[in-house]
Every structure is written in structure tokens, then in C-alpha cells.
Amino acid sequence: MNPPKEEINKEEIINTLAPLNFWGKEQETGISRDRYLQELSKRYNMKEAIAIVGIRRVGKSTIAKQFLANKIKQGLEKNQTLYVNLEEPAFAPFLNLKLLDKIYDAYREIINPEKFAVIVLDEIQNIPQWEKWVRMQMEKNEKIKIIVTGSSSKLLSSEYSTVLS
């Protein structure tokens, strides 16, 4: 029996991400949820990260992908978007802040080295202390917009909206 892996390399990360990203293959985005997309668009130019929260299976991931598709239609290049499903089994053994760093570094090295990027971190509650990583990225990097989704009741607490503001 093989021991569990201690690391995931950049190529494995990109190979895992590619099928879920517009730069990896065309994405099915379902029926457009225009009202929600309009709300996201209103918040897009604010400095803060955007959070899409709600109970499981209501369409948070679909709305996030629809938003990315709309941005691409408006002129953003496909490689300027990054969608990360943090329920991906390949990421399960590595769910920590270091994984977020590795994903971001792999994306910046291999897919989009320097242009602006819209990053969706889906089911973010799976990463302990994720809010610190998001806040630091938003503070130090003007070339990104981060959207997080989550279904945990913790994401609904006012504590996170304060930390991300």
C-alpha cells in the first residue's frame, strides 16, 4: 500500500483544475440567473471580495460560473478566470492555506502570469482560516478579484463580512 502523498505539484494542480475552467474546456453554465448576476456585477468593482452563500444545492457554483462566462463575453480572456472547487477529491488531503498558495502560484506560473484575474474559490469553508488568505491577497494584489462561495453557516456570520471588508 502506498503512503498518502504529502505534496501536490503544480502540474497536478493544473490538470485537476483544467476540466472545471473555461481555459481548460467549454463549461456548461445552465439557465442564466440574471437577477443574481446583476447583484454580483454591482459588487464587482468594490475593493472587497464577494461572497456567495447559501444552503447546499441552490446553485452558488452555477451562478459563479455564469458570472465568469459573462466576464469572458465582456472581453476578459478565458485564462484570466480561475475556478477552484475545494470539494475536489484530489485536493482533499491538502485542504489548508498552503494549498491556496500552491493553486494560485501554479495558475500564475502556467496559465496567467501577469494579467488581471477573477478567481472563484468554491466551497471555501473547507479551508481553515481561508478568510486570512483572501484578505491578504486582496490587500496586496490589485490584479485580482476574488469570489468565494460556501454553504456553511459559518460563512453567514457577520464576523467574516467584517474580516473581508
C-alpha positions as CSV (number, residue, x, y, z in Angstrom):
1,M,0.0,0.0,0.0
2,N,1.3,3.4,-1.0
3,P,1.7,6.1,1.8
4,P,-0.5,9.2,1.3
5,K,1.1,12.0,-0.7
6,E,2.4,14.9,1.3
7,E,2.5,17.4,-1.6
8,I,0.7,18.1,-4.8
9,N,2.7,19.6,-7.6
10,K,1.9,22.4,-10.0
11,E,1.2,20.2,-12.9
12,E,-1.2,18.0,-10.9
13,I,-3.0,21.2,-9.7
14,I,-3.4,22.5,-13.3
15,N,-4.5,19.1,-14.5
16,T,-7.1,18.9,-11.7
17,L,-8.3,22.5,-12.4
18,A,-8.4,22.4,-16.2
19,P,-11.7,20.4,-16.7
20,L,-13.6,22.9,-14.4
21,N,-12.2,26.0,-16.1
22,F,-13.0,27.9,-19.3
23,W,-9.4,27.8,-20.3
24,G,-9.4,24.0,-19.9
25,K,-12.6,23.3,-21.8
26,E,-16.0,24.8,-22.5
27,Q,-18.2,24.9,-19.5
28,E,-22.0,24.3,-19.2
29,T,-23.5,27.1,-17.2
30,G,-27.2,26.3,-17.2
31,I,-30.1,28.7,-17.3
32,S,-29.0,32.3,-16.6
33,R,-29.8,33.6,-13.2
34,D,-30.0,37.2,-14.3
35,R,-31.1,38.8,-11.0
36,Y,-28.1,37.2,-9.1
37,L,-25.7,38.1,-11.9
38,Q,-26.8,41.7,-11.7
39,E,-26.2,41.7,-8.0
40,L,-22.7,40.3,-8.5
41,S,-22.0,42.9,-11.2
42,K,-22.9,45.7,-8.8
43,R,-20.4,44.4,-6.3
44,Y,-17.7,43.6,-8.8
45,N,-16.0,47.0,-8.7
46,M,-15.8,47.2,-4.9
47,K,-12.4,46.5,-3.4
48,E,-13.7,43.7,-1.2
49,A,-14.0,40.1,-2.0
50,I,-17.5,38.9,-3.0
51,A,-19.2,36.1,-1.0
52,I,-22.0,33.9,-2.5
53,V,-23.5,32.0,0.4
54,G,-26.5,29.7,0.9
55,I,-27.6,26.2,1.6
56,R,-26.3,23.3,-0.4
57,R,-27.5,22.6,-3.9
58,V,-29.1,26.0,-4.6
59,G,-26.9,27.0,-7.5
60,K,-24.0,29.0,-5.9
61,S,-21.4,27.3,-8.1
62,T,-23.6,27.7,-11.2
63,I,-24.0,31.4,-10.6
64,A,-20.3,31.8,-10.1
65,K,-19.5,30.1,-13.4
66,Q,-22.2,32.1,-15.1
67,F,-20.6,35.3,-13.8
68,L,-17.2,34.1,-15.2
69,A,-18.9,33.3,-18.5
70,N,-20.4,36.8,-18.6
71,K,-17.0,38.4,-17.9
72,I,-15.5,36.4,-20.8
73,K,-18.3,37.6,-23.1
74,Q,-17.5,41.1,-22.0
75,G,-13.9,40.7,-23.1
76,L,-12.0,39.0,-20.3
77,E,-9.8,36.3,-21.7
78,K,-10.5,32.7,-20.6
79,N,-7.1,32.4,-18.9
80,Q,-8.0,35.4,-16.8
81,T,-10.5,33.3,-14.9
82,L,-9.8,30.7,-12.3
83,Y,-12.5,28.4,-10.8
84,V,-11.4,26.2,-7.9
85,N,-13.7,23.6,-6.5
86,L,-12.5,22.9,-3.0
87,E,-14.5,19.7,-2.8
88,E,-12.4,18.2,-5.5
89,P,-11.2,14.8,-4.2
90,A,-7.7,15.4,-5.5
91,F,-7.4,18.4,-3.1
92,A,-8.9,16.6,-0.1
93,P,-5.6,15.6,1.6
94,F,-4.2,19.1,1.3
95,L,-7.0,21.4,2.5
96,N,-5.1,24.2,4.1
97,L,-3.7,27.7,3.4
98,K,-0.6,26.2,1.7
99,L,-2.9,24.6,-0.9
100,L,-4.4,28.0,-1.7
101,D,-0.9,29.4,-2.2
102,K,0.1,26.4,-4.4
103,I,-3.0,26.7,-6.6
104,Y,-2.5,30.5,-7.0
105,D,1.2,30.0,-7.8
106,A,0.5,27.2,-10.3
107,Y,-2.2,29.3,-12.0
108,R,0.1,32.4,-12.2
109,E,3.1,30.4,-13.4
110,I,1.4,28.2,-16.0
111,I,-1.9,29.8,-17.1
112,N,-1.9,33.6,-16.4
113,P,1.5,35.0,-15.3
114,E,0.6,38.7,-15.1
115,K,-2.9,39.8,-16.3
116,F,-5.8,40.6,-14.1
117,A,-7.7,37.5,-12.9
118,V,-11.1,36.8,-11.5
119,I,-10.8,33.9,-9.0
120,V,-13.7,31.8,-7.7
121,L,-13.0,29.7,-4.6
122,D,-16.0,27.4,-4.4
123,E,-16.9,25.8,-1.1
124,I,-14.2,27.9,0.7
125,Q,-15.3,26.8,4.1
126,N,-13.3,23.6,3.5
127,I,-10.1,25.6,4.1
128,P,-9.4,26.5,7.8
129,Q,-8.6,30.3,8.1
130,W,-9.4,30.9,4.4
131,E,-10.5,34.5,5.2
132,K,-6.9,35.5,6.1
133,W,-5.6,34.3,2.8
134,V,-8.4,36.0,0.8
135,R,-7.9,39.3,2.7
136,M,-4.1,39.3,2.2
137,Q,-4.5,38.6,-1.5
138,M,-7.0,41.3,-1.9
139,E,-4.8,43.8,0.0
140,K,-1.5,43.1,-1.7
141,N,-2.7,42.3,-5.2
142,E,-4.6,44.7,-7.4
143,K,-4.6,42.3,-10.3
144,I,-7.3,40.0,-8.8
145,K,-10.9,39.9,-7.8
146,I,-11.9,37.0,-5.5
147,I,-15.3,35.5,-5.3
148,V,-15.9,32.9,-2.6
149,T,-18.8,30.5,-2.3
150,G,-19.9,28.4,0.6
151,S,-22.7,26.6,2.3
152,S,-21.5,26.6,5.9
153,S,-23.5,28.6,8.4
154,K,-20.1,30.0,9.5
155,L,-19.9,31.9,6.2
156,L,-23.2,33.6,7.1
157,S,-21.7,35.1,10.3
158,S,-21.0,38.8,10.4
159,E,-17.5,38.0,11.6
160,Y,-16.5,37.1,8.1
161,S,-18.0,40.1,6.4
162,T,-16.0,42.3,8.8
163,V,-12.8,40.4,8.1
164,L,-13.2,40.6,4.3
165,S,-14.3,44.3,4.2
